[in-house]
Amino acid sequence: PESASNCVEFRSNYQNGPSADEARQPTAEQDNVMKRLQTGKDAWAQLGLKRGCSKDDVNKVYRKLAVLLHPDKTGVKGADEAFKLLCLARKNIMVTLKKVQQ
């Protein structure tokens, strides 16, 4: 029973994630991706893709970057905003690809 209470405490701490005070500094790779997402001139540049990539290529890059930046997984400062930009960039590319196919 004492170990069960420790487990519950651990679980609640895990589910809440890191607080703003506990947020870690980004790695060099995360920092580079976050800067590219903020400064890219269009969605393609934000994801580091060339125009004309396939839908599969876009999804592959998106998944890689999502793992790198997901705020619930990394606890890195700025990851929340960068993840939103990542999702928006992917959405814009997918809309463009869908229009091209029609």
ZADO-1210 file (C-alpha; in nm, 4 decimals, padded with zeros to 6 digits):
<atoms>
<atom x="00.0000" y="00.0000" z="00.0000" code="PRO" pos="1"/>
<atom x="00.2819" y="00.2486" z="00.0644" code="GLU" pos="2"/>
<atom x="00.4266" y="00.1716" z="-00.2791" code="SER" pos="3"/>
<atom x="00.0822" y="00.2220" z="-00.4334" code="ALA" pos="4"/>
<atom x="00.0679" y="00.5782" z="-00.2998" code="SER" pos="5"/>
<atom x="00.4135" y="00.6442" z="-00.4457" code="ASN" pos="6"/>
<atom x="00.2903" y="00.5141" z="-00.7793" code="CYS" pos="7"/>
<atom x="-00.0121" y="00.7445" z="-00.7724" code="VAL" pos="8"/>
<atom x="00.2086" y="01.0426" z="-00.6878" code="GLU" pos="9"/>
<atom x="00.4478" y="00.9543" z="-00.9703" code="PHE" pos="10"/>
<atom x="00.1605" y="00.9108" z="-01.2154" code="ARG" pos="11"/>
<atom x="00.0081" y="01.2484" z="-01.1294" code="SER" pos="12"/>
<atom x="00.3461" y="01.4189" z="-01.1676" code="ASN" pos="13"/>
<atom x="00.3999" y="01.2438" z="-01.5008" code="TYR" pos="14"/>
<atom x="00.0586" y="01.3398" z="-01.6369" code="GLN" pos="15"/>
<atom x="00.0991" y="01.7052" z="-01.5451" code="ASN" pos="16"/>
<atom x="00.4278" y="01.7300" z="-01.7345" code="GLY" pos="17"/>
<atom x="00.6987" y="01.9805" z="-01.6574" code="PRO" pos="18"/>
<atom x="00.5942" y="02.3193" z="-01.5258" code="SER" pos="19"/>
<atom x="00.7082" y="02.6369" z="-01.6941" code="ALA" pos="20"/>
<atom x="00.9814" y="02.6721" z="-01.4316" code="ASP" pos="21"/>
<atom x="01.1079" y="02.3210" z="-01.5044" code="GLU" pos="22"/>
<atom x="01.1152" y="02.3587" z="-01.8844" code="ALA" pos="23"/>
<atom x="01.4469" y="02.2465" z="-02.0299" code="ARG" pos="24"/>
<atom x="01.6606" y="02.4268" z="-02.2824" code="GLN" pos="25"/>
<atom x="01.6311" y="02.2901" z="-02.6370" code="PRO" pos="26"/>
<atom x="01.9041" y="02.0781" z="-02.7913" code="THR" pos="27"/>
<atom x="02.0910" y="02.2220" z="-03.0891" code="ALA" pos="28"/>
<atom x="01.8725" y="02.0194" z="-03.3282" code="GLU" pos="29"/>
<atom x="01.5498" y="02.1319" z="-03.1604" code="GLN" pos="30"/>
<atom x="01.6690" y="02.4920" z="-03.1586" code="ASP" pos="31"/>
<atom x="01.7539" y="02.4794" z="-03.5309" code="ASN" pos="32"/>
<atom x="01.4130" y="02.3343" z="-03.6179" code="VAL" pos="33"/>
<atom x="01.2294" y="02.5879" z="-03.4011" code="MET" pos="34"/>
<atom x="01.4175" y="02.8765" z="-03.5670" code="LYS" pos="35"/>
<atom x="01.3429" y="02.7351" z="-03.9143" code="ARG" pos="36"/>
<atom x="00.9721" y="02.7074" z="-03.8274" code="LEU" pos="37"/>
<atom x="00.9643" y="03.0691" z="-03.7102" code="GLN" pos="38"/>
<atom x="01.1641" y="03.2192" z="-03.9966" code="THR" pos="39"/>
<atom x="01.0707" y="03.0009" z="-04.2949" code="GLY" pos="40"/>
<atom x="00.9271" y="03.2038" z="-04.5815" code="LYS" pos="41"/>
<atom x="00.6618" y="02.9399" z="-04.6543" code="ASP" pos="42"/>
<atom x="00.5381" y="02.6038" z="-04.5258" code="ALA" pos="43"/>
<atom x="00.7803" y="02.4127" z="-04.7479" code="TRP" pos="44"/>
<atom x="01.0800" y="02.6012" z="-04.6085" code="ALA" pos="45"/>
<atom x="00.9501" y="02.5627" z="-04.2542" code="GLN" pos="46"/>
<atom x="00.9546" y="02.1844" z="-04.2882" code="LEU" pos="47"/>
<atom x="01.2795" y="02.1858" z="-04.4857" code="GLY" pos="48"/>
<atom x="01.1188" y="02.0345" z="-04.7958" code="LEU" pos="49"/>
<atom x="01.1479" y="02.1119" z="-05.1647" code="LYS" pos="50"/>
<atom x="00.8327" y="02.1910" z="-05.3583" code="ARG" pos="51"/>
<atom x="00.6990" y="01.8906" z="-05.5407" code="GLY" pos="52"/>
<atom x="00.7540" y="01.6419" z="-05.2577" code="CYS" pos="53"/>
<atom x="00.5039" y="01.3624" z="-05.2255" code="SER" pos="54"/>
<atom x="00.2434" y="01.3397" z="-04.9522" code="LYS" pos="55"/>
<atom x="00.4392" y="01.0497" z="-04.8025" code="ASP" pos="56"/>
<atom x="00.7561" y="01.2603" z="-04.7869" code="ASP" pos="57"/>
<atom x="00.5679" y="01.5402" z="-04.6115" code="VAL" pos="58"/>
<atom x="00.4203" y="01.2993" z="-04.3577" code="ASN" pos="59"/>
<atom x="00.7587" y="01.1374" z="-04.2950" code="LYS" pos="60"/>
<atom x="00.9268" y="01.4708" z="-04.2196" code="VAL" pos="61"/>
<atom x="00.6286" y="01.5837" z="-04.0113" code="TYR" pos="62"/>
<atom x="00.6407" y="01.2711" z="-03.7930" code="ARG" pos="63"/>
<atom x="01.0145" y="01.3102" z="-03.7365" code="LYS" pos="64"/>
<atom x="00.9781" y="01.6744" z="-03.6361" code="LEU" pos="65"/>
<atom x="00.6672" y="01.6070" z="-03.4261" code="ALA" pos="66"/>
<atom x="00.8606" y="01.3582" z="-03.2140" code="VAL" pos="67"/>
<atom x="01.1432" y="01.6089" z="-03.1804" code="LEU" pos="68"/>
<atom x="00.9181" y="01.8997" z="-03.0747" code="LEU" pos="69"/>
<atom x="00.6044" y="01.7580" z="-02.9114" code="HIS" pos="70"/>
<atom x="00.5575" y="01.9620" z="-02.5920" code="PRO" pos="71"/>
<atom x="00.4235" y="01.6657" z="-02.3924" code="ASP" pos="72"/>
<atom x="00.7301" y="01.4584" z="-02.4802" code="LYS" pos="73"/>
<atom x="01.0141" y="01.7093" z="-02.4612" code="THR" pos="74"/>
<atom x="00.9331" y="01.9722" z="-02.1995" code="GLY" pos="75"/>
<atom x="01.1520" y="02.2154" z="-02.3936" code="VAL" pos="76"/>
<atom x="01.0999" y="02.5920" z="-02.3794" code="LYS" pos="77"/>
<atom x="00.9247" y="02.7100" z="-02.6939" code="GLY" pos="78"/>
<atom x="00.8179" y="02.3611" z="-02.8027" code="ALA" pos="79"/>
<atom x="00.4473" y="02.4403" z="-02.7703" code="ASP" pos="80"/>
<atom x="00.4582" y="02.7318" z="-03.0151" code="GLU" pos="81"/>
<atom x="00.6948" y="02.5475" z="-03.2505" code="ALA" pos="82"/>
<atom x="00.4643" y="02.2441" z="-03.2540" code="PHE" pos="83"/>
<atom x="00.1693" y="02.4663" z="-03.3494" code="LYS" pos="84"/>
<atom x="00.3727" y="02.6132" z="-03.6365" code="LEU" pos="85"/>
<atom x="00.4723" y="02.2619" z="-03.7444" code="LEU" pos="86"/>
<atom x="00.1103" y="02.1470" z="-03.7547" code="CYS" pos="87"/>
<atom x="00.0022" y="02.4575" z="-03.9460" code="LEU" pos="88"/>
<atom x="00.2826" y="02.4168" z="-04.2015" code="ALA" pos="89"/>
<atom x="00.1874" y="02.0526" z="-04.2630" code="ARG" pos="90"/>
<atom x="-00.1798" y="02.1454" z="-04.2960" code="LYS" pos="91"/>
<atom x="-00.1008" y="02.4166" z="-04.5531" code="ASN" pos="92"/>
<atom x="00.1132" y="02.1783" z="-04.7588" code="ILE" pos="93"/>
<atom x="-00.1527" y="01.9078" z="-04.7507" code="MET" pos="94"/>
<atom x="-00.4181" y="02.1541" z="-04.8702" code="VAL" pos="95"/>
<atom x="-00.1884" y="02.2585" z="-05.1544" code="THR" pos="96"/>
<atom x="-00.1183" y="01.8982" z="-05.2515" code="LEU" pos="97"/>
<atom x="-00.4888" y="01.8173" z="-05.2465" code="LYS" pos="98"/>
<atom x="-00.5635" y="02.1116" z="-05.4786" code="LYS" pos="99"/>
<atom x="-00.2919" y="01.9982" z="-05.7192" code="VAL" pos="100"/>
<atom x="-00.4379" y="01.6473" z="-05.7358" code="GLN" pos="101"/>
<atom x="-00.7853" y="01.7749" z="-05.8264" code="GLN" pos="102"/>
</atoms>
